[in-house]
Amino acid sequence: MAKLSPREAVKVYQVSRATLMKALQDGTISAKKTDAGHWQIDPAELARVYEPRAPHKTANRTTSEHVSRHEPGQKSTVDQDVAARLARTEAELAAEREKVQMLQRHLDDVRRMLPAPMIHPRRRWWPF
């Protein structure tokens, strides 16, 4: 298989360019530089460190398959998803608030059980 440039590697493996360049510089990924100073990376070396990612689903669609944002079916699906996520998040928040109140009551009970602090007269630095 042909060697990949960093740009091609970023697209295939979907890692950031900064991450890839750091891995090249610290030796995590071995690669060769051409006479012009360009990196040439063996795909097997990239596969050793990173998993190849599946291309986005939209890349394989034809233009007739793309769903318009103005179609009512898509908007209602998105709204329902957001509403479900919001309801789940609100339920989690209510549970966390109940937990905080319970812990606060427990802390107050423990404070009541502790003896009052003993107040000692302030000692001077020099004993005489």
HELIX and SHEET records of a PDB file:
HELIX    1   1 PRO A    6  TYR A   13  1                                   8    
HELIX    2   2 ARG A   17  ASP A   26  1                                  10    
HELIX    3   3 PRO A   43  VAL A   49  1                                   7    
HELIX    4   4 LYS A   57  ASN A   60  5                                   4    
HELIX    5   5 PRO A   72  MET A  113  1                                  42    
SHEET    1   A 2 ALA A  31  LYS A  33  0                                        
SHEET    2   A 2 TRP A  39  ILE A  41 -1                                        
END                                                                             
